[in-house]
Amino acid sequence: MKLTIIGGAGVRTPRLIPALVRRAERLDLQEVWLMDNQQEKLDLIGGMCRAQAEKLNAPFKVILTTDAREALKGAQHVITSIRPGLEQGRATDERICFRHGTLGQETTGAAGFAMAMRSLPAILAYARLIEEIGAPGAWLYNFTNPAGLVAQGLHYAGIERVVGICDSANGAQHAVSRFMSIPLKQVFHEVYGLNHLSWTRSARIEANADGTGGEEVLPALLTNERFVQATHMAMFAPGLREWQGAFLNEYLHYFYHRDEALAALLKKTETRGEEVVRLTGDLLARLRTTTDVDAQLSIYHEVMGRRGATYMAHARGGADRVKMDNVGDDDEGYASVALGCVEAIATNTPHYTGLNVPNRGTIPGMESDDVVEVSCWIDSDGIRPVPVNNIPEHQYLLMRDVKQYERLAAHAILERSRDLAYQALAVHPLIGSYPLARTLVDEFLTAHQDLVGTWKPTTS
């Protein structure tokens, strides 16, 4: 097998290497191509990944390149994790949002749209290239944010073998596994919603082969204060948790605690994007000081540990994420989702996980081509979403509102239409103002014109 990672110099790539080594024999993995358009970063992080693979006696070659065609030629499986506009683009989006008194978060609300403006066209270009020169039936696993909206746009553009990957879709599964000290593969969760807007209301232990039956444990855990305090559920108000009756995706904090979240973020002297710019710069500067792989990995884990610990700190009252979520028990992160799918398809080994895929009747009332975040079974025949029924109305209506935004946003980006972009942000629950939507879209287009090009002028 040839596996290609587009954005191979990204800071998450080193976490993929040990996971690939563990799976290499089962996958008959021969080559791992790391492609990136930043040569120095590729030399530093890609070089560290190659040395890491050699240290682990990997049976596959790690090949570094800035040539997308060579990287994708004959690849059976492709992971995309890129950041058009780099970390500074995110910081710019946040400052634009904050100037206008609205939330700035790269996957949620206005800043999520700005990120999608840059991400969707770039991923679509790679998807077209995979269709042209990849292996027959090649699969694309997209981790680039906002993953659900990008997947929606790709499906509108006719890309079929694409999966939206997000580790937060499996947050409840991991939380139950850690808290109860049960292997992850024995926990079957029912997640439903959209990317970064999902709920999990069931987690069964030792279920049947099809995920049915087994012992239901989640409702009792949701009333267990030790479980709540050990997870990000502690971010949500007790009355909200009781009302929802589900394990909440952490990004729902921006909806259910909107004003509180915005006030906390506005008080910070440094946005999350600016913090990421600083930490990434620190990481690269320190990696330049040594060629010893052990020293490099030590630097990497220390800096990434700091980055992870402060994630969504505004919602945690400044508390250290490691203390609250026990992060670190599952060192694969998103790799466990993407590579689990790769292995299931390549070896016909059934795998159960939460993914972003076309609805196709999975959630009644949603359109067939709506990309939704749901539990799925994966094997060599492809991906089978698990049907979801009887969603509480308040959750369903929020999902419908955000999906209306995603449909409009995807078409706006594909058509480069200002008018559709204004409509998209105007219907988003976190914005809800047409004049504000116009202001935000126009400022995003001006700030990122070198990446997004010229859009159609408004007709009104």
For each residue, the residues with C-beta under 8 A, 3 or more apart:
1: 27 28 29 30 31 76 77 346
2: 30 31 33 74 75 76 135
3: 20 27 29 31 32 33 75 76 77 78 79 342
4: 32 33 35 71 72 75 77 78 79
5: 8 13 16 32 33 34 35 78 79 80 81
6: 35 36 68 71 72 78 79 80 81 82 126
7: 10 13 35 36 80 81 82 83 144
8: 5 13 33 34 35 36 42 45 46 49 64
9: 13 34 36 38 41 42 44 45 46
10: 7 13 36 45 81 82 83
11: 14 45 280 283 304 307
12: 15 16 81 143 333 334 335
13: 5 7 8 9 10 16 17 34 45 46 49 81
14: 11 17 45 48 49 52 297 300
15: 12 18 19 331 332 333 335
16: 5 12 13 19 20 49 79 335 339
17: 13 14 20 21 49 52 53 56 58 62
18: 15 21 22 52 56 331 332
19: 15 16 22 23 332 335 336 339
20: 3 16 17 23 24 29 32 53 58 60 335 339
21: 17 18 24 53 56 57 58
22: 18 19
23: 19 20 26 27 29 339 342 343
24: 20 21 27 29 58 59 60
25: 28 29 59
26: 23 343 347 349
27: 1 3 23 24 342 343 346 347
28: 1 25
29: 1 3 20 23 24 25 32 59 60
30: 1 2 60 61
31: 1 2 3 60 61 63
32: 3 4 5 20 29 53 60 61 62 63
33: 2 3 4 5 8 63 64 65 70 71 75
34: 5 8 9 13 42 46 49 62 63 64 65 71
35: 4 5 6 7 8 65 66 67 68 71 72
36: 6 7 8 9 10 39 41 42 46 66
37: 66
38: 9 41 42
39: 36 42 43 66
40: 43 44 284
41: 9 36 38 44 45 46 284
42: 8 9 34 36 38 39 45 46 47 64 66
43: 39 40 46 47 64
44: 9 40 41 47 48 284 287 288
45: 8 9 10 11 13 14 41 42 48 49 287
46: 8 9 13 34 36 41 42 43 49 50 62 64
47: 42 43 44 50 51 64
48: 14 44 45 51 52 287 293 296 297 300
49: 8 13 14 16 17 34 45 46 52 53 62
50: 46 47 53 54 62 64
51: 47 48 54 55 293 296
52: 14 17 18 48 49 55 56 293 297
53: 17 20 21 32 49 50 56 58 60 62
54: 50 51 57 58
55: 51 52 293
56: 17 18 21 52 53
57: 21 54
58: 17 20 21 24 53 54 62
59: 24 25 29
60: 20 24 29 30 31 32 53
61: 30 31 32
62: 17 32 34 46 49 50 53 58
63: 31 32 33 34 71
64: 8 33 34 42 43 46 47 50
65: 33 34 35 70 71
66: 35 36 37 39 42
67: 35 70 71
68: 6 35 71 72 126 129
69: 72 73 129 133
70: 33 65 67 73
71: 4 6 33 34 35 63 65 67 68 75
72: 4 6 35 68 69 75 78 126 129 130 133 134
73: 69 70 133 134
74: 2 133 134 135
75: 2 3 4 33 71 72 78 130 134 135 138
76: 1 2 3 134 135 137 138 139 346
77: 1 3 4 138 139 141 342 345 346
78: 3 4 5 6 72 75 126 130 134 138 139 140 141
79: 3 4 5 6 16 141 142 143 165 338
80: 5 6 7 123 126 140 141 142 143 144
81: 5 6 7 10 12 13 143 144
82: 6 7 10 119 122 123 144
83: 7 10 86 87 89 90 119 144
84: 89 118 119 122 451
85: 88 89 90 92 118 448 451
86: 83 89
87: 83 90 91 273 276 277 280
88: 85 91 92 273 277
89: 83 84 85 86 92 93 114 115 118 448 451
90: 83 85 87 93 94 106 111 115 272 273 276
91: 87 88 94 95 271 273 274 276 277
92: 85 88 89 95 96 273 447 448
93: 89 90 96 97 104 106 110 111 114 115 273 444 447
94: 90 91 97 98 104 105 106 111 271 272 273 274
95: 91 92 98 99 104 271
96: 92 93 99 100 104 110 111 114 440 443 444 447
97: 93 94 100 102 103 104 109 110 111 440
98: 94 95 101 102 104 265 266 271
99: 95 96
100: 96 97 436 439 440
101: 98 262
102: 97 98 109 110 262 430 431 436 440
103: 97 108 109 110 111 254 258 261 262 265 430
104: 93 94 95 96 97 98 109 110 111 265 271 273
105: 94 108 109 111 112 251 254 272
106: 90 93 94 111 112 115 145 146 273
107: 112 115 145 146 147 195 196 251
108: 103 105 111 112 146 196 251 254 430
109: 97 102 103 104 105 112 113 254 428 430 431
110: 93 96 97 102 103 104 113 114 425 428 430 431 440 444
111: 90 93 94 96 97 103 104 105 106 108 114 115
112: 105 106 107 108 109 115 116 145 146 149
113: 109 110 116 117 149 409 421 424 425 428 440 441 444
114: 89 93 96 110 111 117 118 440 444 447 448
115: 89 90 93 106 107 111 112 118 119 145 146
116: 112 113 119 120 146 149 150 153 409 410 413
117: 113 114 120 121 413 444 445 448 451 452
118: 84 85 89 114 115 121 122 448 451 452
119: 82 83 84 115 116 122 123 144 145 146 150
120: 116 117 123 124 149 150 153 154 410 413 414
121: 117 118 124 125 413 452
122: 82 84 118 119 125 126 144
123: 80 82 119 120 126 127 142 144 150 154
124: 120 121 127 128 153 154 157 159 414
125: 121 122 128 129
126: 6 68 72 78 80 122 123 129 130 140
127: 123 124 130 131 140 154 157 159 162
128: 124 125 131 132
129: 68 69 72 125 126 132 133 134
130: 72 75 78 126 127 133 134 138 140
131: 127 128 134 159
132: 128 129
133: 69 72 73 74 129 130
134: 72 73 74 75 76 78 129 130 131 138
135: 2 74 75 76 138
136:
137: 76 161
138: 75 76 77 78 130 134 135 161
139: 76 77 78 161 162 163 341 342 345
140: 78 80 126 127 130 154 159 161 162 163
141: 77 78 79 80 162 163 165 338 341 342
142: 79 80 123 147 150 151 154 162 163 164 165
143: 12 79 80 81 147 165 166 334 338
144: 7 80 81 82 83 119 122 123 147 150
145: 106 107 112 115 119 150
146: 106 107 108 112 115 116 119 149 150 195 196
147: 107 142 143 144 150 151 164 165 166 195 356
148: 151 152 164 166 194 195 196 356 371 373 406
149: 112 113 116 120 146 152 153 195 406 409 410
150: 116 119 120 123 142 144 145 146 147 153 154 164
151: 142 147 148 154 155 162 163 164 195 356 357 371
152: 148 149 155 156 370 371 406 407 410
153: 116 120 124 149 150 156 157 410 413 414
154: 120 123 124 127 140 142 150 151 157 159 162
155: 151 152 158 159 160 162 358 369 371
156: 152 153 369 410 411 414
157: 124 127 153 154 414
158: 155
159: 124 127 131 140 154 155 162
160: 155
161: 137 138 139 140
162: 127 139 140 141 142 151 154 155 159
163: 139 140 141 142 151 341 355 356 357 383
164: 142 147 148 150 151 195 355 356 357 371 373
165: 79 141 142 143 147 334 337 338 341 355 356
166: 143 147 148 169 195 196 334 337 354 356 373
167: 170 171 174 333 334 336 337
168: 171 196 198 249 250 251
169: 166 191 195 198 249 337 353 354 355 356 373
170: 167 173 174 189 191 337 353 354
171: 167 168 174 175 200 231 232 247 249 250
172: 175 176 189 191 200 203 218 247
173: 170 176 177 184 187 188 189 200 203 353 354
174: 167 170 171 177 178 184 330
175: 171 172 178 179 227 230 231 247
176: 172 173 179 180 182 187 189 203 205 217 218 221
177: 173 174 180 181 182 183 184 186 187 330
178: 174 175 181 230 326 329 330
179: 175 176 221 226 227 230 231
180: 176 177 205 217
181: 177 178
182: 176 177 186 187 205
183: 177 186 187
184: 173 174 177 187 330 336
185: 352
186: 177 182 183 205 206
187: 173 176 177 182 183 184 203 204 205
188: 173 203 204 205 207 211 214 352 375
189: 170 172 173 176 200 202 203 204 218 354 375
190: 200 201 202 203 375 386 388
191: 169 170 172 198 199 200 354 373 374 375
192: 198 199 200 201 363 372 373 374 375 388 391
193: 197 198 199 249 372 373 374 395 399
194: 148 197 198 356 371 372 373 399 402 403 406
195: 107 146 147 148 149 151 164 166 169 198 356 371 373
196: 107 108 146 148 166 168 249 251
197: 193 194 249 251 252 255 373 398 399 402
198: 168 169 191 192 193 194 195 249 354 373
199: 191 192 193 244 246 247 248 249 252 395
200: 171 172 173 189 190 191 192 203 218 246 247
201: 190 192 218 245 246 247
202: 189 190 216 218
203: 172 173 176 187 188 189 190 200 216 217 218 221 247
204: 187 188 189 207 211 212 213 214 215 216 217
205: 176 180 182 186 187 188 214 215 217
206: 186 214 215
207: 188 204 210 211 212 213 214
208: 211 212 213 214
209: 350
210: 207 377
211: 188 204 207 208 352 375 377 386
212: 204 207 208
213: 204 207 208
214: 188 204 205 206 207 208
215: 204 205 206
216: 202 203 204 219
217: 176 180 203 204 205 220 221
218: 172 176 189 200 201 202 203 221 222 247
219: 216 222 223 245
220: 217 223 224
221: 176 179 203 217 218 224 227
222: 218 219 227 228 233 241 245 246 247
223: 219 220
224: 220 221 227 228
225: 228 229
226: 179 229 230
227: 175 179 221 222 224 230 231 233
228: 222 224 225 231 233 234 241
229: 225 226 234 324
230: 175 178 179 226 227 324 325 326
231: 171 175 179 227 228 234 247 324 325
232: 171 235 250 312 315 316 324 325
233: 222 227 228 236 241 247 248
234: 228 229 231 316 324
235: 232 250 253 257 312 315 316
236: 233 240 241 244 248 252 253 256 257
237: 240 241 256 257
238: 241 242
239: 242 243
240: 236 237 243 244 256
241: 222 228 233 236 237 238 244 248
242: 238 239 245
243: 239 240
244: 199 236 240 241 248 392 395
245: 201 219 222 242 392
246: 199 200 201 222 395
247: 171 172 175 199 200 201 203 218 222 231 233
248: 199 233 236 241 244 252 253 256
249: 168 169 171 193 196 197 198 199 252
250: 168 171 232 235 253 312 315
251: 105 107 108 168 196 197 254 255
252: 197 199 236 248 249 255 256
253: 235 236 248 250 256 257 261 312 315
254: 103 105 108 109 251 257 258 261 430
255: 197 251 252 258 398 429 430
256: 236 237 240 248 252 253
257: 235 236 237 253 254 260 261 315
258: 103 254 255 261 262 430
259: 262 263
260: 257 263 264
261: 103 253 254 257 258 264 265 314 315
262: 101 102 103 258 259 265 266
263: 259 260 266 267
264: 260 261 267 268 314 315
265: 98 103 104 261 262 268 271 272 314
266: 98 262 263
267: 263 264
268: 264 265 271 314
269:
270: 274 275 278
271: 91 94 95 98 104 265 268 274 275
272: 90 94 105 265 275 276
273: 87 88 90 91 92 93 94 104 106 276 277
274: 91 94 270 271 277 278
275: 270 271 272 278 279 307 310
276: 87 90 91 272 273 279 280 307
277: 87 88 91 273 274 280 281
278: 270 274 275 281 282
279: 275 276 282 283 303 306 307
280: 11 87 276 277 283 284
281: 277 278 284 285
282: 278 279 285 286 303
283: 11 279 280 286 287 299 300 303 304
284: 40 41 44 280 281 287 288
285: 281 282 288 289
286: 282 283 289 299 303
287: 44 45 48 283 284 290 296 299 300
288: 44 284 285
289: 285 286
290: 287 295 296 299
291: 296
292: 295 296
293: 48 51 52 55 296 297
294: 297 298
295: 290 292 298 299
296: 48 51 287 290 291 292 293 299 300
297: 14 48 52 293 294 300 301
298: 294 295 301 302
299: 283 286 287 290 295 296 302 303
300: 14 48 283 287 296 297 303 304
301: 297 298 304 305
302: 298 299 305 306
303: 279 282 283 286 299 300 306 307
304: 11 283 300 301 307 308
305: 301 302 308 309 322
306: 279 302 303 309 310
307: 11 275 276 279 303 304 310 311
308: 304 305 311 321 322 327
309: 305 306 320 321 322 327
310: 275 306 307 313 321
311: 307 308 321
312: 232 235 250 253 315 316 321
313: 310 316 318 319 321
314: 261 264 265 268
315: 232 235 250 253 257 261 264 312
316: 232 234 235 312 313 319 320 321 324
317:
318: 313
319: 313 316 323 324
320: 309 316 323 324
321: 308 309 310 311 312 313 316 324 325 327
322: 305 308 309 325 326 327 328
323: 319 320 326
324: 229 230 231 232 234 316 319 320 321
325: 230 231 232 321 322
326: 178 230 322 323 329
327: 308 309 321 322
328: 322 331
329: 178 326
330: 174 177 178 184 333 336
331: 15 18 328
332: 15 18 19 335 336 339
333: 12 15 167 330 336
334: 12 143 165 166 167 337 338
335: 12 15 16 19 20 332 338 339
336: 19 167 184 330 332 333 339 340
337: 165 166 167 169 170 334 340 341 353 354 355
338: 79 141 143 165 334 335 341 342
339: 16 19 20 23 332 335 336 342 343
340: 336 337 343 344 351 353 378
341: 139 141 163 165 337 338 344 345 351 353 355 378 383
342: 3 23 27 77 139 141 338 339 345 346
343: 23 26 27 339 340 346 347 349 351
344: 340 341 347 348 349 350 351 378 379 380
345: 77 139 341 342 348 378 379 380 382
346: 1 27 76 77 342 343 380
347: 26 27 343 344 380
348: 344 345 379 380
349: 26 343 344 379
350: 209 344 377 378 379
351: 340 341 343 344 377 378 379
352: 185 188 211 375 376 377 378
353: 169 170 173 337 340 341 375 376 378
354: 166 169 170 173 189 191 198 337 373 374 375 376
355: 163 164 165 169 337 341 373 374 376 378 383 385
356: 147 148 151 163 164 165 166 169 194 195 371 372 373
357: 151 163 164 360 371 372 374 376 383 385
358: 155 368 369 370 371 372
359: 362 363 366 367 368 369 370 371 372 385
360: 357 368 385
361: 364 368 387
362: 359 366 372 374 385 386 387 388
363: 192 359 366 370 372 374 388 391 399
364: 361 389
365: 396 400
366: 359 362 363 370 372 399 400 403
367: 359 370 407
368: 358 359 360 361
369: 155 156 358 359
370: 152 358 359 363 366 367 403 407
371: 148 151 152 155 164 194 195 356 357 358 359 406
372: 192 193 194 356 357 358 359 362 363 366 385 403
373: 148 164 166 169 191 192 193 194 195 197 198 354 355 356
374: 191 192 193 354 355 357 362 363 385 386 388
375: 188 189 190 191 192 211 352 353 354 385 386
376: 352 353 354 355 357 383 384 385 386
377: 210 211 350 351 352 383 384 386
378: 340 341 344 345 350 351 352 353 355 382 383 384
379: 344 345 348 349 350 351 382
380: 344 345 346 347 348
381: 384
382: 345 378 379
383: 163 341 355 357 376 377 378
384: 376 377 378 381
385: 355 357 359 360 362 372 374 375 376
386: 190 211 362 374 375 376 377
387: 361 362
388: 190 192 362 363 374 391
389: 364
390:
391: 192 363 388 395 396 399
392: 244 245 395 396
393: 396 397
394: 397 398
395: 193 199 244 246 391 392 398 399
396: 365 391 392 393 399 400
397: 393 394 400 401
398: 197 255 394 395 401 402 429
399: 193 194 197 363 366 391 395 396 402 403
400: 365 366 396 397 403 404
401: 397 398 404 405 427 428 429
402: 194 197 398 399 405 406 428 429
403: 194 366 370 372 399 400 406 407
404: 400 401 407 408 427
405: 401 402 408 409 424 425 427 428 429
406: 148 149 152 194 371 402 403 409 410
407: 152 367 370 403 404 410 411
408: 404 405 411 412 420 421 423 424 427
409: 113 116 149 405 406 412 413 420 421 424 425
410: 116 120 149 152 153 156 406 407 413 414
411: 156 407 408 414 415 417 420
412: 408 409 415 416 417 418 419 420 421 423 424
413: 116 117 120 121 153 409 410 416 421
414: 120 124 153 156 157 410 411
415: 411 412 420 456
416: 412 413 452 453 454 455 456
417: 411 412 420 421 455 456
418: 412 421 422 441 442 445 455 456 457 458
419: 412 422 423 456 458 459 460
420: 408 409 411 412 415 417 423 424
421: 113 408 409 412 413 417 418 424 425 437 441 455
422: 418 419 425 426 434 437 438 441 458
423: 408 412 419 420 426 427 437
424: 113 405 408 409 412 420 421 427 428 437
425: 110 113 405 409 421 422 428 431 436 437 440 441
426: 422 423 431 432 433 434 437
427: 401 404 405 408 423 424 432
428: 109 110 113 401 402 405 424 425 431 432 437
429: 255 398 401 402 405 432
430: 102 103 108 109 110 254 255 258
431: 102 109 110 425 426 428 436 437 440
432: 426 427 428 429
433: 426 436 437
434: 422 426 437 438
435: 438 439
436: 100 102 425 431 433 439 440
437: 421 422 423 424 425 426 428 431 433 434 440 441
438: 422 434 435 441 442 458
439: 100 435 436 442 443
440: 96 97 100 102 110 113 114 425 431 436 437 443 444
441: 113 418 421 422 425 437 438 444 445
442: 418 438 439 445 446
443: 96 439 440 446 447
444: 93 96 110 113 114 117 440 441 447 448
445: 117 418 441 442 448 449 452 455
446: 442 443 449
447: 92 93 96 114 443 444
448: 85 89 92 114 117 118 444 445 451 452
449: 445 446 452 453 454
450:
451: 84 85 89 117 118 448
452: 117 118 121 416 445 448 449 455
453: 416 449
454: 416 449
455: 416 417 418 421 445 452
456: 415 416 417 418 419
457: 418
458: 418 419 422 438
459: 419
460: 419
